[in-house]
Amino acid sequence: MELFREDRAIPVVPSSHPPPGAAAELGRQFDEHGRRILLYLARRTDLQSAEDILGETFVTALVRWESFDPDRQDALPWLFGIASNLLRRHWRSQRRADRALSRVAVSERLDDDAGDRLDSERAVQTVMRELDRMRPAVRETVLLHAWAELTYEQIAEATGVPVGTVRSRLNRARTALRAVPGTTDSLNGPLHV
């Protein structure tokens, strides 16, 4: 089996062939969990990138199928772990591209409702800046809980830490987010952690 990554234009070949039935099982996992993982990714990046990362998540899962513990009741945390790692890699490459583009001055014309959009964007940017200040492990825990809607146990499995660590990370994040002016309403709404 030979798979191709468009961004690198080099073949990605599994080091060993997955066991019989792995592709079918992974297809079932995609049907069961693909949409949920895509929604999580789409909240953290643009839709096109989210779709690309989703596809790469399942290709990586197939390549690494033998590392999956079949005694697990659910593959979702394992798949989220793969997706999160790929998302971090995407962000690193995106930051490099953004730094290059930021050197170019771009002017945009604002339309009539620009003020409302700017206020909304500022609120989101404030929360995102606070999330960016958090340690990566805490930020990842918050996003897996708030956006992917994983349980504490699933987050613990996806990140490889005890459930108590997940709880303390979320508590630390709640405290930090509540201290930011204007985020109290966000904590009770979509960013409820």
N, C-alpha and C positions, 0 to 999 in steps of 0.2 A: 504494500500500500504506500502510495506517495502522495503527500499533501503539500500544497504550496502556500506560502505566506506572501501576500501581495506586497506588503511594505518592505520586504527584504528580497523578494524574487529569488529565493533559494529554496530548494526542497527541504521539507521537514519529514524525516523518515523515522518512524518508531524504531527504537533500538531492538526491540523484540516484538513479535506479533502478539497482540492481545489474545487471551484465551478464547476459545470458541464461545459464542454467545455474548461476548463483551459488548460488541457493537449494538446488538439488539437490546441489551439491557440499558446501555447508554442512551439509545433512542427512546426507550421508555422513560428514562430519567429526564431526558430533554422534554418530552411531552408533559411530564408531571411538573417539572421545576423550571423549565426554560423561561416562561413568561415572568415568573417571580424574580428570577435572577436578572432578566432584562430590565424590569422596572427598577430594581435596585441600581443597576449600572446607569440607566438613563437619568436617574436623579443626580448622578454624580458626574456625568459627562454628556456630550451631545448624543442624539439618538444613533447616528451613523457609527460613531465610535463604540457606543454601547452594544450595538448589533455585532460589530466586529469582535469585540472582546467576548461576547457571549459565544460566538462561534469558536473562537480560540480557546475558550474555557473547555468546551466539550471535546475539541481536538486534543488538548492537553490531557484531559481526563482519560481519553482513549489511549493515548501514548503511555500514560502512567497508571493504567488500569490495575496493574498488579500491586500498586501501593495502596489501593482501596481495600479496607478491611470489610470483607463480606458479612461479618458478624454485626456490623452497624445496622441499626434499624432503618436509618435514613441516610441517603447520600447527600442531602441538601447542604449540611454544614461543610462537607468535603468540597463540594462544588463551589460554595461561596468562598471557601478559602482560596481555591484556584482563581476564581474571578477577582477576588480582592488583590491578589498578588499581581495579576495581569493589569488590573486597573492602576495600581501604583506604578508599574512600569510605563503605562500609557501616560500618566501624569508627568513622570520625569521627562519623557520625550516631548510632551506638550509644553512643559515649562521652558525647555531649551528653545523650542520654536517661538514661544511667546516672547522670550527675552530678545530674540532676533527681530521680531516684528515690532517690539516696543520702541526700537530705535528709529522707526519710521513714523513721522508725524502724520496722523490721520485726522481730518476734520469731518464732522458729520453735521448735517442740518437737523435741528430739533423741530418736531411738529408740535401741535397744540397741546397734546396730552403728555408731553415730555416730563413735566413736573411730577405728575403722579407716578410715572414709570421710574423716574429718578429716585423718588422717596422709597418706593418698593425695592428697587435695586440696592439702595443704601442699607435698608434693613436687612436684606439677605446678605449683603457684603459684610455687615457688622457681625452677624452670626457666623458666617463662613470664616472671617478673620479670627474670631474667637476659637473656632474649631481648628484652624490652622496653627494657633498658638499651643494647642494641646499636644501632648506627646502623641506620636503616630499610633501607638497601641490604644490609647484612650479614644482618640478620634475614630479609629476603625471600629471600636466597640460601640460607640455612640451611633455611628452610621449603620452598622449591622442591626442594631436594635430599633432605631427610629425609622430608617428607610427600608430596610429589608424585612423588618418585623420578625426577626429571629428571637426565639426565647433565650433566656440566660444560658440554658443548657446547650442550645445549638451554637450560640456565640462561643461558649467555652470550647466546644468541640472544633469549631472552625478555626479558632485562634490558638488552640493548644494550651489553654490556661485553665485553672480551676474555676468553678462557678463563683466562688467567693471573690476572686480577682475581677471577674466580670462585674459583679455587683459593686465593688469598690470603685472601679473605673467609671461606671455610670453615675455613681453618687458624686464623685469628683467632678465629672462633666456637668452634672446638674448644678452643682454649686457654682462653678465657673460661669456657666451660661446665665444663671440668675443674677449674677453680679454685674452683667453687662446691661447698661441702660437701654430700655426699649425691647428687651427680649422676653419679659415675663409672659406676654401674650403668646409669643411663639412657643414657649414651653408647654402651654396648655393646648396648642393647636397641632399643626402638622409636624413640628419638631419636638414633640413630646418625648422626652427620654426618661 
